[in-house]
Amino acid sequence: MKAIRDQAKDAAEKIKAKAKESTQEPIFAVDFAASVPAVPQLSELGTTWAEPWVVKSWSAANGLLAEPNIKKSLDTFASQYRKLGEASGRHQYNLQAGGVKDMVDGVCKQAMPKQCFDLTEHGVEGAEKFMGATWFYGFWPGMTFCGLQPNAASQFRVHAKGQVKILVLDLKSLCEKKVPGQVPFTNVHSYVNKMTAEVLADCQKEGVHPADLLFIPTGAITVEVCEPACGEVCGVRKSFFPLDATASALYKIVLQQFKLDGRNVGQMEAVAAGFTKALA
């Protein structure tokens, strides 16, 4: 686990060098359970890739988390990220090739859609690294987050320890109903940060527990909260793009909003073009 320790040390040094910012975000004070409906719970793996879903206490996840090497690796990762302190909030570790990664990848493969968009076939920069990556994630007590998942991709999470509350917001519906028109992503993000209980009717909620499998769709905005008194919160995650027209459309909404923000979107345009070609 030397790589975990080295990564933790590097992250801690970056945190120390970064100026702290104080923000107030009303949405994080909202009682999720009282405000929004639950993500659909499935007895089997989902067949839709446009909506979030969760399989409670998934049998394959229970088997994975019972593996001694998985448990040992997650315990080591959790103890390392806990040493970084509250300022960092969210932590991750890219699994290296070997037994632990092979086991995690094998379980993730069971949940994958029959067809995924293969970025490598369309020459997208960093495609092979992105598609091959599997991660441990960890959240610090009191952590709050609002934003897209990495690369605005779909994501599976197998939760291992602790509890995190998650709101999954459909970006398309949000823009149609709440933030209409062609707007930069920063405007949408700001709107979500300022949301209160009265405007959460279109959101989805789920408390994620150990051995749950959670699916987060492409282009979804998530709001994630850990209680200040919670212990270690960690699990494994895998990002991917279902070969699905809805996923492609949602990704292109993010692309357009990033363009309006003036961001560098060359790589995203390559992904979007490849999506269109693959679905033709």
BELJOVEN-V642632 format. One record per residue. RES is the residue in three letters. PSI is psi in radians with two decimals (* if undefined). NEAR is the number of other C-alpha atoms within 10 Angstrom. D_LAST is the distance of its C-alpha to the last C-alpha in Angstrom with 1 decimal. Layout:
res: [RES;RES]
psi: [PSI;PSI]
near: [NEAR;NEAR]
d_last: [D_LAST;D_LAST]
This chain:
res: [MET;LYS;ALA;ILE;ARG;ASP;GLN;ALA;LYS;ASP;ALA;ALA;GLU;LYS;ILE;LYS;ALA;LYS;ALA;LYS;GLU;SER;THR;GLN;GLU;PRO;ILE;PHE;ALA;VAL;ASP;PHE;ALA;ALA;SER;VAL;PRO;ALA;VAL;PRO;GLN;LEU;SER;GLU;LEU;GLY;THR;THR;TRP;ALA;GLU;PRO;TRP;VAL;VAL;LYS;SER;TRP;SER;ALA;ALA;ASN;GLY;LEU;LEU;ALA;GLU;PRO;ASN;ILE;LYS;LYS;SER;LEU;ASP;THR;PHE;ALA;SER;GLN;TYR;ARG;LYS;LEU;GLY;GLU;ALA;SER;GLY;ARG;HIS;GLN;TYR;ASN;LEU;GLN;ALA;GLY;GLY;VAL;LYS;ASP;MET;VAL;ASP;GLY;VAL;CYS;LYS;GLN;ALA;MET;PRO;LYS;GLN;CYS;PHE;ASP;LEU;THR;GLU;HIS;GLY;VAL;GLU;GLY;ALA;GLU;LYS;PHE;MET;GLY;ALA;THR;TRP;PHE;TYR;GLY;PHE;TRP;PRO;GLY;MET;THR;PHE;CYS;GLY;LEU;GLN;PRO;ASN;ALA;ALA;SER;GLN;PHE;ARG;VAL;HIS;ALA;LYS;GLY;GLN;VAL;LYS;ILE;LEU;VAL;LEU;ASP;LEU;LYS;SER;LEU;CYS;GLU;LYS;LYS;VAL;PRO;GLY;GLN;VAL;PRO;PHE;THR;ASN;VAL;HIS;SER;TYR;VAL;ASN;LYS;MET;THR;ALA;GLU;VAL;LEU;ALA;ASP;CYS;GLN;LYS;GLU;GLY;VAL;HIS;PRO;ALA;ASP;LEU;LEU;PHE;ILE;PRO;THR;GLY;ALA;ILE;THR;VAL;GLU;VAL;CYS;GLU;PRO;ALA;CYS;GLY;GLU;VAL;CYS;GLY;VAL;ARG;LYS;SER;PHE;PHE;PRO;LEU;ASP;ALA;THR;ALA;SER;ALA;LEU;TYR;LYS;ILE;VAL;LEU;GLN;GLN;PHE;LYS;LEU;ASP;GLY;ARG;ASN;VAL;GLY;GLN;MET;GLU;ALA;VAL;ALA;ALA;GLY;PHE;THR;LYS;ALA;LEU;ALA]
psi: [0.29;-0.66;-0.66;-0.77;-0.73;-0.74;-0.68;-0.72;-0.78;-0.74;-0.69;-0.70;-0.66;-0.69;-0.74;-0.59;-0.26;2.30;2.40;2.48;2.51;2.14;2.68;2.11;1.80;-0.57;-0.49;-0.18;-0.05;2.49;1.75;-0.81;-0.55;-0.20;-0.48;2.72;2.88;2.62;2.44;2.34;2.26;2.54;-0.37;3.06;2.58;2.71;-0.05;2.46;0.28;-0.34;2.64;2.65;2.88;2.43;2.00;2.34;1.00;2.30;-0.72;-0.62;-0.70;-0.72;-0.73;-0.83;-0.28;-0.22;2.21;-0.73;-0.62;-0.84;-0.78;-0.77;-0.74;-0.69;-0.74;-0.82;-0.82;-0.74;-0.57;-0.80;-0.51;-0.46;-0.28;-0.44;2.95;-0.51;-0.53;-0.54;-1.09;2.42;2.71;2.73;2.18;1.99;2.36;2.75;2.42;-2.92;-0.79;-0.83;-0.71;-0.73;-0.78;-0.78;-0.65;-0.69;-0.74;-0.65;-0.58;-0.49;-0.22;2.62;2.81;-0.58;2.24;2.67;2.05;1.81;-0.50;-0.53;-0.31;0.28;0.49;2.27;2.29;0.20;-0.80;-0.70;-0.75;-0.84;-0.47;-0.17;2.43;2.47;2.57;2.51;2.64;2.51;2.42;2.57;2.32;0.04;2.42;2.49;2.50;2.13;-2.97;2.75;2.86;2.28;0.33;0.41;2.90;2.80;2.43;2.47;2.33;1.95;2.46;-0.77;2.54;-2.93;2.42;2.35;2.38;2.28;2.27;2.00;2.26;2.00;-0.70;-0.87;-0.69;-0.77;-0.61;-0.67;-0.55;-0.66;1.18;2.81;3.08;1.83;2.65;2.71;-0.58;-0.58;-0.75;-0.77;-0.76;-0.70;-0.78;-0.75;-0.52;0.05;2.63;3.13;-0.53;-0.36;0.43;0.22;-0.48;0.12;2.91;2.58;2.54;2.36;2.15;2.26;2.87;2.43;0.15;2.52;2.06;2.32;2.21;2.14;2.85;2.39;0.12;2.49;2.28;2.54;2.14;2.38;2.32;2.40;2.53;-0.49;0.05;2.76;-2.47;2.35;2.02;2.95;-2.85;2.61;2.72;2.22;2.60;2.99;1.96;2.49;1.47;2.38;-0.63;-0.73;-0.72;-0.77;-0.72;-0.68;-0.67;-0.45;-0.80;-0.76;-0.82;-0.72;-0.65;-0.65;-0.77;-0.41;-0.21;0.39;2.85;1.96;0.34;-0.80;-0.70;-0.65;-0.63;-0.70;-0.82;-0.75;-0.71;-0.70;-0.89;-0.78;-0.72;-0.51;-0.17;*]
near: [10;7;12;19;15;12;16;21;16;12;17;17;11;12;15;11;9;9;7;9;5;5;7;9;16;13;20;21;11;15;11;22;13;9;18;19;16;18;20;15;15;14;11;12;17;18;11;14;20;20;20;25;25;25;20;18;16;20;13;18;22;16;11;21;21;12;12;11;14;18;15;13;16;22;15;14;23;25;14;20;29;20;11;19;13;14;13;17;18;17;21;22;18;16;20;14;11;8;12;20;17;14;15;22;18;13;15;21;12;11;15;17;17;10;10;13;20;20;22;16;11;16;14;19;15;11;16;14;10;16;16;13;18;23;20;24;23;27;29;27;23;14;19;20;16;19;20;20;17;13;16;22;21;24;21;20;24;32;27;28;20;18;21;22;17;21;23;24;25;22;22;18;13;18;15;10;11;15;16;12;9;11;16;18;19;14;13;19;14;13;14;24;19;13;15;16;16;9;14;19;10;15;20;23;24;22;16;21;19;20;24;22;27;23;27;24;30;32;29;28;23;22;20;19;23;22;14;10;9;15;16;19;22;28;24;23;23;23;25;24;26;25;19;19;16;17;22;23;17;20;27;20;17;22;24;18;18;18;18;14;14;10;11;10;13;13;16;21;17;15;26;19;15;21;25;13;10;17;11;7]
d_last: [44.4;45.6;42.1;42.1;45.5;44.6;41.5;43.6;46.3;43.8;42.3;45.9;46.9;43.9;44.9;48.5;47.5;45.3;47.1;47.0;45.7;46.9;44.6;45.0;42.0;42.9;40.0;41.4;44.6;42.9;43.6;40.0;41.3;43.1;40.4;37.0;35.6;34.5;31.2;30.5;32.2;30.7;32.7;29.8;26.6;24.2;21.1;19.8;18.3;18.8;22.6;25.2;27.3;30.1;31.6;35.3;37.3;34.5;36.2;34.2;35.0;38.6;38.8;37.2;39.7;42.6;42.0;45.0;43.1;40.5;43.3;45.2;42.4;41.5;45.2;45.5;42.5;43.9;47.3;46.1;44.0;46.9;49.1;47.0;48.2;47.0;45.8;42.6;41.3;38.1;38.0;35.7;36.0;33.3;34.2;35.2;34.5;36.8;37.8;37.2;33.6;33.0;34.3;32.3;29.0;29.8;30.2;27.1;25.1;26.4;24.9;21.5;18.4;17.3;14.1;14.3;12.3;14.1;15.2;17.2;14.5;13.7;17.4;18.0;21.8;23.5;20.5;22.6;25.4;23.4;21.7;25.0;27.2;29.1;31.7;34.9;35.4;38.7;39.9;43.4;45.7;45.2;41.8;39.6;36.1;33.7;30.2;26.8;26.3;25.7;22.6;21.7;20.2;20.7;23.9;26.1;29.8;32.6;35.7;38.9;41.8;42.9;41.1;38.8;38.0;34.4;32.9;29.1;28.1;24.8;24.0;22.2;25.1;27.6;26.4;26.3;29.7;31.7;30.5;28.8;27.6;26.2;28.3;28.4;27.8;31.5;32.4;30.4;31.9;35.4;35.0;34.1;37.1;39.3;38.2;41.0;41.4;41.3;37.7;36.1;35.4;31.6;31.7;31.5;34.2;35.0;37.8;36.5;39.0;39.4;37.1;34.7;31.0;29.3;25.5;24.7;21.2;19.2;20.8;23.9;27.3;30.0;33.7;35.7;39.5;42.0;45.5;48.2;50.1;47.3;47.6;45.1;41.5;38.9;36.1;33.0;29.5;26.1;23.1;19.5;16.0;14.6;10.9;11.0;9.9;13.6;14.2;11.7;13.5;16.8;16.4;15.8;18.9;20.9;19.6;20.9;24.1;24.7;24.4;27.0;29.1;29.1;27.8;26.4;22.6;21.5;20.3;18.6;16.7;15.6;14.4;12.5;10.8;9.9;8.7;6.3;5.2;5.6;3.8;0.0]
